[in-house]
Amino acid sequence: MNVIVECRGSRGHFSSQWSCTSITGYRGDVRRGTSLIVGVALGACDTGGLEIIVYGPADPGTPVPSTVKLYIGHGDDTQNAIAPAPVGTQRFSASRWDRAHDNVDDSAKLVDGVATFVFRSDGSVGKLPVVVAVGLDAQGIATSSAVMFDLDFGNANVKAYSVGLNKVSDPIATHGTGFNGLLRWGPSSRTGHDDACVLAQNTYPDPTSRSVFIVTEGDRDCDGVPDEPTPPECQIDVWNGSRPPRLGELSCLLTKPIGSNEPLCLAGGPPCQDGGGGAGTCAESRYCAHDALCTTGVCGTGAGGWSCAQEVGASAVPTFGYPAMQCTFSYHLDNNGSGVFSFCPGSAIADLTKLGLPSTPAPMCSQARVRNRTQGFQDKLGDGLAAYKLSIDPACQMTVAPEGTYATGMQPPEMRTGLLAVDFQSELRGMLVPLAIELLPVPEGGQCAPPVCKLVGPTTGSFKLCLPIAPP
């Protein structure tokens, strides 16, 4: 096959308008799944360039494309699992590059079975890490593709790379077992348009299977919502994804039937949907509470139930109709006459396994946080002067340590209450438990009592049923 490589103009991210006087021909064997590299003299050109020659598909029955579109990745690759449109939450694992969107010459007509692209480096780009070539029919539907890696720009010459297109398969239908799987999608997944992103899966050119994402920089799932750890982007790796409310987004209590048992009591809040939506609704979260907390005699459901649950112990001590952890500490007036109230030394251990956790497998705790009506969830419960610091070990033994002092003339509160949130290392749901802190003065001439935490209220409840149920 005789191929004439023309040194011609091209505009875009990697190149600018240019021309050359020399034209060099070569004879080569174009093999499916290979790239043929040819050096081409630039003649009057004083900088290097890169040429990509794309041949139409040889697969029997594959339509000959009218146009070839290049998706060019730049920068370093990152390993990612992304759920592109329209696959819901099904993730594909692949190396991810950001797409060079501002290249105006990444589309060319297929003429006599060949589409040619020429780029000139401005000196800041030494190579193209990955290029996905997509053959499109007259309606803009992708019918064939190929992938090339590590395309170097020539130095004072043009390096030419050639590749043949192959018929594409549907990676959703083949579940990763087919060859040359291809998906193109964008914020609206518009067929026949320049969708922002592409997934090429299990392609021919590499000897080993290699999958590629080329996506929008700063929007890896290409749904039009920038990557952010918080709303309006709820799942940065799922196109138009959604998720249940997280701990800091909880705003209500709700019940959920479970067979013939008492309904589960769960915390909820507005669901998170990429781009917004769901405000004012109470969707199930992954956090379980004792079923008694959702009854009208204790807190009830809805936003009012959630407000109550954050400090339910303030109105229910010492009679608890639900399980709670109550910790007692002592304080005394400093002997130096300063008039400052201070805590007696020592910390208390709360054994959270006594709350009625599932026994098989034994749960392993990972984090404990507490809140009340005035503070969000954090690792301490306090008022800005003195606080009770929480820490927890994998065996679900929670340490409560007082810290800080109260100034002269300030009487420490006798009771401080909040809502304890416990997360587990396994797939167990999280657990919400009321926490009551009692502070007792040391009698005049008396000794500090050792701090202690104990379970109050019923020792059985819904945690054994609720925690193992798969989170939403």
VOGU-3710 file (C-alpha; in Angstrom, 3 decimals, decimal comma):
1> mnvivecrgs> 0,000/0,000/0,000  1,430/3,391/-0,979  0,519/6,168/1,432  1,489/9,791/0,919  1,854/11,628/4,213  1,175/15,306/3,688  2,709/17,847/6,056  -0,326/20,078/6,255  -1,978/22,567/8,590  -3,860/21,792/11,749
11> rghfssqwsc> -5,231/23,885/14,595  -6,059/23,043/18,178  -4,638/22,389/21,617  -1,490/20,694/20,343  -0,929/22,610/17,120  -1,254/25,801/15,113  -1,492/26,661/11,427  1,641/25,554/9,587  2,907/24,214/6,303  5,881/22,242/5,006
21> tsitgyrgdv> 7,587/21,896/1,670  8,729/18,286/1,810  6,461/15,299/1,292  7,772/11,818/1,939  6,015/8,598/0,966  6,299/5,149/2,503  5,074/1,661/1,871  3,808/-0,182/4,932  1,810/-3,152/6,100  -1,152/-1,905/8,116
31> rrgtslivgv> -2,061/-4,606/10,613  -5,147/-4,711/12,788  -4,238/-3,988/16,367  -0,863/-2,379/15,606  0,531/1,092/15,113  3,039/1,690/12,345  5,452/4,546/13,122  7,055/6,400/10,230  9,397/9,397/10,355  8,519/12,100/7,815
41> algacdtggl> 10,916/14,923/6,916  9,608/18,401/7,629  11,851/20,244/5,222  11,210/23,917/5,880  9,496/23,238/9,200  11,680/23,923/12,214  9,662/22,088/14,887  8,236/18,601/15,234  4,806/17,208/14,668  2,623/14,120/14,919
51> eiivygpadp> 0,385/12,489/12,344  -2,356/9,957/13,021  -3,587/7,881/10,083  -6,824/5,996/10,706  -7,971/3,284/8,306  -11,542/2,142/7,910  -12,605/-1,184/9,421  -11,828/-4,476/7,737  -14,340/-6,443/9,829  -16,950/-8,073/7,566
61> gtpvpstvkl> -20,277/-6,320/7,894  -18,931/-3,303/9,761  -20,215/-0,088/8,188  -17,609/2,160/6,626  -17,634/5,352/8,717  -18,112/8,715/7,101  -16,217/10,537/9,859  -13,505/9,665/12,379  -13,509/11,423/15,760  -10,446/11,497/18,024
71> yighgddtqn> -10,755/11,584/21,793  -7,392/12,781/23,055  -6,319/12,297/26,662  -3,617/14,387/28,292  -1,714/14,454/31,562  -1,091/11,471/33,804  -3,546/8,620/34,083  -5,485/7,752/37,228  -7,066/4,408/38,011  -10,829/4,835/38,447
81> aiapapvgtq> -14,086/2,959/38,539  -16,866/5,021/36,964  -20,509/4,320/36,196  -21,134/6,145/32,899  -24,461/6,805/31,250  -26,700/4,933/30,810  -25,606/2,076/33,082  -26,997/3,250/36,417  -24,617/2,206/39,168  -22,651/-0,430/37,189
91> rfsasrwdra> -19,026/0,634/37,375  -16,270/-0,046/34,880  -12,641/0,000/35,993  -10,122/1,669/33,695  -7,238/4,088/33,495  -8,603/7,626/33,332  -7,234/10,615/31,440  -8,659/14,115/31,123  -9,818/15,004/27,647  -8,273/17,782/25,570
101> hdnvddsakl> -11,578/19,438/24,679  -10,290/22,524/22,909  -8,840/20,739/19,874  -10,813/21,903/16,853  -9,173/19,445/14,438  -10,046/16,183/16,160  -12,628/15,208/13,507  -11,924/14,290/9,881  -13,780/12,770/6,932  -12,863/9,250/5,850
111> vdgvatfvfr> -11,682/9,665/2,247  -10,782/6,588/0,201  -10,748/4,549/3,420  -8,357/6,882/5,275  -8,731/9,750/7,751  -5,610/11,790/8,513  -4,837/14,083/11,434  -1,714/16,209/11,820  -0,662/18,059/14,971  2,270/20,306/15,700
121> sdgsvgklpv> 3,659/20,631/19,221  4,044/24,101/20,677  6,974/22,819/22,725  4,986/22,212/25,926  3,579/18,842/24,808  5,956/15,995/24,037  3,450/13,243/23,444  -0,205/12,251/23,469  -0,639/9,647/26,246  -3,768/8,094/24,734
131> vvavgldaqg> -5,975/8,592/21,695  -9,297/6,848/21,055  -10,334/6,952/17,383  -14,078/6,474/16,812  -15,650/5,812/13,417  -19,063/7,484/13,029  -21,726/6,835/10,414  -23,687/9,593/8,682  -26,033/9,850/11,679  -23,156/10,257/14,144
141> iatssavmfd> -23,517/6,752/15,580  -20,274/5,043/16,588  -19,700/1,777/14,682  -15,934/1,203/15,019  -13,001/2,305/17,144  -9,331/1,860/18,000  -7,009/2,984/20,802  -3,405/4,181/20,636  -1,046/4,865/23,542  2,077/7,011/24,022
151> ldfgnanvka> 2,252/8,854/20,698  5,435/10,942/20,643  5,817/14,158/18,682  8,725/14,218/16,285  11,690/16,508/16,798  12,112/18,527/13,574  10,117/15,844/11,798  6,616/14,366/11,846  6,104/11,034/13,535  3,255/9,220/11,842
161> ysvglnkvsd> 1,131/6,544/13,538  -1,380/4,366/11,741  -4,160/2,202/13,111  -7,159/0,320/11,758  -10,654/0,646/13,149  -12,519/-2,415/14,412  -16,174/-3,075/15,002  -17,369/-1,953/18,439  -19,395/-3,974/20,930  -21,669/-2,903/23,762
171> piathgtgfn> -19,738/-3,205/27,060  -22,994/-3,243/28,999  -24,368/-6,229/27,095  -21,064/-8,119/27,060  -20,218/-7,344/30,715  -16,575/-6,886/29,868  -16,183/-10,152/27,926  -16,411/-8,669/24,431  -13,746/-6,931/22,377  -13,659/-3,242/21,531
181> gllrwgpssr> -16,438/-2,189/23,874  -17,300/1,475/23,446  -19,489/4,001/25,258  -19,768/7,725/24,561  -21,731/9,918/26,898  -22,035/13,420/28,276  -24,332/15,580/30,398  -27,318/14,622/28,236  -25,861/11,546/26,485  -26,789/12,992/23,080
191> tghddacvla> -26,383/10,423/20,337  -24,774/11,888/17,257  -23,199/14,815/19,067  -19,770/15,463/20,499  -20,416/13,791/23,823  -17,895/14,787/26,420  -16,522/11,401/27,454  -15,626/7,970/26,136  -14,995/4,485/27,571  -13,053/2,072/25,378
201> qntypdptsr> -12,926/-1,388/26,935  -10,779/-4,418/26,126  -9,456/-2,997/22,875  -7,188/-4,502/20,215  -4,027/-2,379/19,913  -2,372/-3,461/23,176  -1,197/-7,077/23,470  -2,976/-7,190/26,837  -6,487/-6,008/27,511  -6,555/-2,371/28,542
211> svfivtegdr> -9,544/-0,187/29,193  -9,548/3,581/28,893  -11,644/6,460/30,184  -11,205/9,881/28,580  -13,410/12,248/30,535  -14,088/15,891/31,290  -11,476/17,460/33,548  -13,036/18,154/36,946  -16,158/16,114/36,083  -15,071/12,491/35,867
221> dcdgvpdept> -18,590/11,059/35,471  -19,421/13,663/32,783  -22,871/14,553/34,093  -22,319/18,309/33,935  -21,898/18,665/37,719  -18,303/19,442/38,790  -16,494/16,994/41,072  -17,182/18,068/44,647  -17,318/16,028/47,872  -20,685/17,590/48,752
231> ppecqidvwn> -23,918/18,440/46,908  -24,818/19,275/44,209  -22,391/16,469/43,152  -23,460/13,503/45,260  -21,503/10,689/43,596  -18,461/11,865/41,678  -18,082/8,502/39,918  -21,725/7,844/38,913  -23,428/9,678/36,034  -26,440/11,540/37,445
241> gsrpprlgel> -25,982/9,527/40,640  -27,906/9,661/43,890  -27,274/8,465/47,427  -28,998/8,358/50,816  -28,478/11,226/53,266  -25,210/11,140/55,209  -24,750/11,694/58,915  -24,394/15,468/58,674  -27,488/15,676/56,432  -29,940/13,892/58,762
251> sclltkpigs> -33,070/15,865/59,574  -35,905/13,467/60,477  -36,925/10,113/61,977  -39,009/7,534/60,110  -40,219/3,975/60,530  -39,810/1,034/58,156  -41,826/-2,203/58,382  -39,856/-5,442/58,782  -42,074/-8,537/58,641  -44,089/-9,204/61,791
261> neplclaggp> -41,596/-7,361/64,006  -41,926/-3,845/65,288  -41,113/-1,340/62,535  -37,511/-0,242/62,368  -36,720/3,254/63,578  -34,339/5,046/61,216  -32,903/8,488/60,835  -33,485/10,115/57,477  -33,123/13,278/55,481  -33,362/14,610/51,935
271> pcqdggggag> -31,794/12,226/49,400  -28,847/13,611/47,459  -29,300/13,754/43,674  -26,580/15,060/41,359  -27,559/18,572/40,394  -30,078/18,998/43,228  -33,533/17,779/44,175  -35,121/15,972/47,115  -35,254/18,954/49,466  -37,907/18,694/52,163
281> tcaesrycah> -38,323/14,914/51,931  -37,399/12,279/54,511  -35,517/9,437/52,838  -34,054/6,474/54,700  -30,410/6,728/55,757  -28,060/3,970/56,921  -28,472/4,870/60,624  -30,630/2,771/62,948  -32,182/3,988/66,191  -34,047/2,011/68,854
291> dalcttgvcg> -37,665/1,474/67,787  -38,927/3,161/70,972  -37,354/6,449/69,901  -39,837/6,735/67,012  -42,906/6,251/69,217  -45,052/9,252/70,067  -44,427/8,704/73,786  -40,722/9,426/73,294  -39,906/11,457/70,166  -42,089/10,340/67,269
301> tgaggwscaq> -41,180/10,738/63,602  -40,546/13,567/61,170  -38,479/16,683/61,751  -39,870/17,069/65,277  -38,798/13,546/66,147  -35,256/14,311/64,971  -35,073/17,503/67,035  -36,212/15,561/70,102  -33,776/12,689/69,514  -30,786/15,020/69,613
311> evgasavptf> -31,385/15,742/73,308  -34,096/13,319/74,353  -32,236/12,547/77,587  -32,832/16,084/78,832  -36,536/15,326/79,382  -36,345/11,584/80,034  -33,793/11,293/82,856  -33,842/9,313/85,080  -36,653/7,252/83,499  -35,491/5,847/80,147
321> gypamqctfs> -37,934/4,031/77,876  -35,184/3,347/75,369  -31,555/2,236/75,566  -29,051/4,970/76,288  -25,542/5,360/77,629  -25,260/7,398/80,818  -21,839/8,504/82,054  -21,256/10,087/85,454  -18,328/12,331/86,384  -17,399/14,357/89,469
331> yhldnngsgv> -16,065/17,867/89,818  -14,684/19,941/92,658  -13,661/23,478/93,507  -9,909/23,941/93,200  -8,153/23,962/96,554  -5,993/26,942/95,572  -8,881/29,333/96,204  -9,241/30,440/92,579  -12,891/29,514/92,565  -12,546/27,533/89,329
341> fsfcpgsaia> -14,615/24,371/89,014  -12,600/21,491/87,525  -13,168/17,844/86,712  -11,939/15,065/88,915  -9,233/13,089/87,104  -9,964/9,985/85,042  -12,063/8,835/82,085  -14,951/6,392/81,735  -15,431/3,355/79,474  -18,796/2,743/77,817
351> dltklglpst> -19,241/-0,839/76,621  -21,406/-0,386/73,530  -21,741/-4,147/72,972  -24,319/-4,121/75,784  -26,699/-2,163/73,552  -27,792/-5,370/71,832  -25,529/-5,544/68,805  -25,540/-8,530/66,435  -23,229/-11,258/67,715  -22,297/-13,035/64,444
361> papmcsqarv> -20,076/-11,720/63,133  -18,963/-9,639/66,083  -19,141/-5,993/65,020  -16,012/-3,863/64,951  -16,527/-0,177/65,655  -14,710/2,484/63,653  -15,927/5,889/64,796  -18,063/7,591/67,444  -19,468/11,107/67,119  -22,061/13,030/69,122
371> rnrtqgfqdk> -24,316/16,029/68,580  -27,088/17,977/70,264  -29,412/20,761/69,129  -26,670/23,383/69,074  -23,678/21,458/67,682  -23,307/19,106/64,739  -21,776/15,645/64,919  -18,196/15,757/66,210  -15,932/13,801/68,552  -16,839/15,782/71,665
381> lgdglaaykl> -19,878/17,140/73,476  -19,297/20,517/75,077  -20,170/24,185/75,455  -16,953/25,898/74,428  -15,458/25,855/77,935  -15,538/22,242/79,017  -16,281/19,167/76,954  -16,425/15,365/76,959  -14,094/13,865/74,372  -15,061/10,560/72,690
391> sidpacqmtv> -12,803/7,857/71,277  -13,595/4,250/70,400  -11,643/1,048/69,731  -12,565/-1,810/67,348  -14,056/-3,815/70,256  -16,679/-1,055/70,662  -15,282/0,168/73,968  -15,863/3,917/73,955  -13,754/6,155/76,166  -15,318/9,381/77,460
401> apegtyatgm> -12,770/11,845/78,841  -13,685/15,236/80,368  -11,533/18,219/79,488  -11,481/21,938/80,300  -12,657/23,956/83,310  -15,356/26,438/84,271  -14,378/29,915/85,388  -15,025/31,497/88,760  -18,687/31,889/89,487  -19,858/29,544/86,741
411> qppemrtgll> -21,884/26,561/87,858  -21,279/23,501/85,649  -24,447/21,989/84,146  -25,611/18,921/86,049  -26,753/17,130/82,934  -25,607/17,295/79,329  -27,299/15,149/76,687  -26,811/14,404/73,012  -27,210/11,774/70,322  -24,330/9,349/69,812
421> avdfqselrg> -23,606/8,027/66,294  -21,503/4,866/65,964  -20,093/3,568/62,660  -18,831/0,038/62,082  -15,988/-1,296/59,966  -18,196/-3,851/58,215  -21,299/-3,453/56,083  -23,419/-2,976/59,185  -25,557/0,111/59,287  -24,617/2,871/61,710
431> mlvplaiell> -26,273/3,157/65,122  -27,801/6,149/66,929  -27,984/6,060/70,729  -28,880/8,821/73,217  -25,955/9,814/75,436  -26,424/11,443/78,847  -23,533/13,002/80,795  -24,186/13,574/84,512  -21,850/15,822/86,510  -21,964/15,556/90,325
441> pvpeggqcap> -20,187/17,805/92,847  -17,771/16,263/95,324  -19,210/16,716/98,834  -17,231/19,014/101,097  -14,397/16,991/102,559  -15,258/14,068/100,255  -13,288/12,177/97,631  -13,719/12,128/93,873  -15,854/9,219/92,699  -14,395/7,242/89,778
451> pvcklvgptt> -16,068/8,082/86,444  -18,391/5,402/85,137  -20,608/4,728/82,112  -23,536/2,325/82,126  -26,431/1,257/79,965  -29,809/2,546/81,101  -33,218/1,679/79,742  -34,131/-1,606/78,003  -31,253/-3,886/77,039  -33,052/-5,460/74,082
461> gsfklclpia> -34,458/-3,754/71,052  -34,253/-3,442/67,324  -30,497/-3,067/66,814  -30,005/-6,818/66,244  -32,634/-6,648/63,485  -31,762/-3,296/61,983  -27,963/-3,178/61,840  -27,387/-6,231/59,571  -29,894/-5,097/56,936  -28,037/-3,857/53,868
471> pp> -27,743/-0,067/53,894  -29,571/1,785/51,100
//
